[in-house]
Every structure is written in structure tokens, then in C-alpha cells.
Amino acid sequence: MTYLEQVDGGEFHAATVGRGDDQQRNRFVRRDAIHWLDEHAPALAPWREWTEALRVHLNRRLFLGLFSFESQLAHYRPGDFYRTHLDAFRGEASRVVSLVTYLNPDWQAGDGGELVLHTDLGAIHVPPAYRTVVLFLSEEMPHEVLPAARDRFSVAGWFRLNGSMGERVDPPR
């Protein structure tokens, strides 16, 4: 049984925008539901090993100084979307590389839910087909999720820098 199959629908909650005290639910901006992955779940050991190997590879090849990784399941019901945004919070450059991987077997054209990356050369549409993985710079790549026509699942994650300062530990442990 996969981790997704183990997660009860009640363990997903309405996604918000913002961070800390500024966090709020805004159904004009996004309508998906999320579930933060349990770092210690045995079923996620292969995921943790793969993302750690990718983190090490990115650091060796691109000298990014990535320190940690956090991820969540996202569930888009029919009609759900996420308007154009960046993944890094303004003034807090801790998220460096965003990762999206899709968990949708038999996704068909017309099912919607595409990730749209807004580049200088135009929009790139990525259908949420099973096992597709997308990486992009969190502060540099505006992107959105178009409305889904059926249930759409993905894992969204972020490779982060160590933003610890003084008594504040970031990312929190």
C-alpha cells in the first residue's frame, strides 16, 4: 500500500497562502487541499532516500548549498486550481529549488490540472502524468496549476537553505 493510499481524506486540509501570522485561506488564489508528509513514516523511506540523493547531486553539480527538503501531498478536486505564484516567500530565501512529482495513473488530455511554468520564452504546460517530475528555481519561476477536471494528486516539495539565525532554527526540527 502506498503512502497516498494510507492517508485518510480527513488528513488533508484546505491549503493556505502566506506564512506564520499572515497565513490565510484564499479560495480566489488556490483551492487545493494538502497533507504535509510525515518525515518518519516507514512507507516514505524510499522517497526520503531519493530526495536526499537528489539534494546531494544538486549540491555537487550546481553548488547550491541545499540543506534540507520538505514536502506535501496536494489533492486537487475537479475545479480546483492554484493561480500564478512563486514558491519562495518574499524576503525569506530559504526555498531554492521546487520539485513536483505526479501520482496520477492514466491521466488523459482533457483531464486538466496542468502545471504552467511562465518562462521568458512563453508558457510551458506540463500535464500531471504519473511519475512526471518537474524541478525549477523557487524564486525565479512563476507558475500555476490550471483547474483539474478530475481528482489530481501530486507531491510538492522544496529544497531549502539553512536559514537558522541566533535562537531561530530554520527549518524547524
N, C-alpha and C positions, 0 to 999 in steps of 0.2 A: 504494500500500500504506500502510495506517495505521500509526502508531507501535505500537499494540497488536499488530498482525499482525507487526511486526518484532521484538517482544520474544519471545525464546525462553522456553519454560516454565521452563527452568532458571535464568532470571534473576529469577524470583520466589523469595522466601524467606519462611519462616514469620514471621508478624507477632509482635511482642513488645509488652509493656506496660512502662511506666516509661521512664526516661531515664538515659543515662550508665551509671554503675556499678550502678544499680538496675534496669536493663533486664533483663527475663526473658520467656521464653516461658511462657504460661499458657493451656493449652487449655480451661480452665474458663471463662475470660473471653472469649477470641477464638480463632477457628480459621482465619482468612483468611490468604492469602499476599499479599505486597506487592512492588512494584518501584518504587524512587524514580526519578522522571523525570529524564532527562539534560537539564539546562538548555541544553546546547549542541547537541542533536540537531536537524538541519535540519528534520526532519519535525514538530517541535514548535513551529516559528516561529509558526504561526497561534495556537496555544494560548497561547504567551508574550505575543503581541500582545493577545489578547483579555483575558487575566487582568490585564495591565498597564493596559489601558484601564478595566477594571472597578475596579482599585485606585484609579486617579486619580479616577474617578467617585465612588466611596465616600468618598474623602477630601474632595472638593469639596462633596458634598451633606451628609455626616454628620460631617465634621471629626474623623475617626478617627485620623489620623496614621499610617496604614499605610505600612510601609517596604518590605516585600518579600513574596514569595509562594513557597511550597514546595509540591510536590505529589507524589503517588504513585499508581500503579495498584494497585487492590485486586482480587483474584480470590477469590471465594467459591465453593468447590466444593459439590456437593449435601451438605447437612447443616451447612455452615459457618455461623457466626453471630458476633456481637460483642455482648456483654452491655452493659447500660446504663452509660454513662460520659460524661465531659466531655472535650473536646479540648484544653483548656489544662492544663498541668502546674501543680499546686499550688505557689504561691509564685513562679511564673515566668509573668508575664502577657504573654508575648511573642506568643502566638497570640490574635488578636482575633476574626476572622471565619473561620468554616469554610465550605468550599464542597464540595459533592458533585455530580458530574455522571455520568450513567449511559450506558453504552455497550452496551446490550442490545437489539438489534432484536427485534421480535416477542415481547416479554415478555408473558406471559398471566397473568390472575388464576389463582392456584393455584401459580404458579412460586415463590412465597415471596420471601425476600430483601428485604422491605420495610424501609425506614428508618422508625423510630418516634421521633418527637420528643415528649418528655414536657413538655407545657406546663401552666400553671396552669389552663387550661380543659379539659384532658384530652389524651389521646394523639392525635397526627396521624400517620396511616400514609401513607407516600409509596412507591408501587410503583417499582421501578427500571427504568422505561420509558425507552427510547432518547431521548437528548437532554434529559431532565429535569434541571434544575439547581436545587439547594437551597442557600440561604445562611442561616446562623444564627450567633449570637454564641457563640464557642468556650467561654467561661467560664460562660455562662448557661443553655445548653440541654442538659440531659441527653438522651441519645439512644442507640438501639441498632439493631442490624441483626438481623432475625429470620432463622431458618435458611432457606437457599436450597434449592429443590428441583431446580435445575439450575445450571450454571455461570453466575455473575453477575459482571460486570465494572463497575468504576466508577473515576473519578478522585476522590481525596480531596485537598483542598488547604487551606492555611491562609494567610491574610493576616496578616502579623506586624508588630509594632512593632520598632524598633531597640533591642535590649537590650544594646548594647555598653557596657562599663564598663571603665575602666582599660586593661589589656592584653588583656582578653577581648573578642573580636569576636563579636557575635551579631546576626543569624545568621551562622554561619561562611561564609566565601567561599573 
